[in-house]
């Protein structure tokens, strides 16, 4: 027996749940700053060794923090797209179930 794919109602419900999971933490803690691991590591290094000098500087410095977030989001989207394409391609190459 062939299974029925998700309908548009199920997809809409799942999309709503994902959106709620992204928005609810922002509403629960309104005046918080969500920092990344890079900032936490830098703060810890300054606390442990205040006179530490980095070994090298970045070749290209992004103009702002939002640009860095954009590049990270684009990298994640590209990776998810490639993984999704691969799984879709393999699913399409599979012989049909009879």
SVG drawing of the C-alpha trace seen along z (x, -y; Angstrom):
<svg xmlns="http://www.w3.org/2000/svg" viewBox="-6 -48 56 52">
<polyline fill="none" stroke="black" stroke-width="0.4" points="0.0,0.0 1.4,-3.4 1.4,-6.1 -0.3,-9.4 1.9,-12.5 1.2,-15.4 -1.6,-17.7 -1.5,-21.4 -3.2,-21.6 -0.5,-19.5 2.2,-21.5 0.6,-24.8 0.3,-23.4 3.9,-22.4 5.0,-25.8 3.0,-27.5 4.7,-25.4 8.1,-26.2 7.3,-29.9 6.0,-29.7 9.2,-28.0 11.2,-30.9 9.0,-33.7 8.0,-32.6 11.6,-32.9 11.8,-36.5 8.5,-37.4 9.3,-35.6 12.6,-37.4 12.1,-40.8 15.2,-42.7 17.8,-40.0 20.7,-39.7 21.3,-36.4 25.0,-36.3 27.0,-33.6 29.8,-31.3 32.4,-33.6 31.5,-36.5 31.4,-34.2 34.8,-32.8 36.3,-36.3 34.9,-37.4 36.4,-34.4 39.8,-34.9 39.9,-38.6 38.9,-37.5 41.6,-34.8 44.4,-36.6 43.7,-40.4 47.0,-41.0 46.4,-38.3 47.2,-39.3 45.5,-37.4 47.9,-35.6 46.3,-37.0 43.6,-39.3 40.7,-38.4 41.4,-39.1 38.0,-40.6 36.1,-42.3 32.3,-42.4 30.9,-46.0 28.6,-45.1 27.2,-42.4 24.1,-42.1 26.2,-41.2 27.9,-38.5 24.5,-37.1 23.4,-37.3 26.4,-35.4 25.8,-32.7 22.1,-32.4 23.0,-32.2 25.6,-29.4 22.9,-27.5 20.3,-27.9 22.8,-26.8 23.7,-23.7 20.1,-22.8 19.3,-23.3 22.1,-21.0 21.1,-18.3 17.5,-18.6 18.4,-18.3 20.6,-15.3 17.8,-13.4 15.2,-14.4 17.5,-13.2 18.1,-9.9 14.4,-9.5 13.7,-10.2 16.2,-7.6 14.7,-4.9 12.5,-2.4 8.8,-2.8 7.2,-0.6 4.8,1.9"/>
</svg>
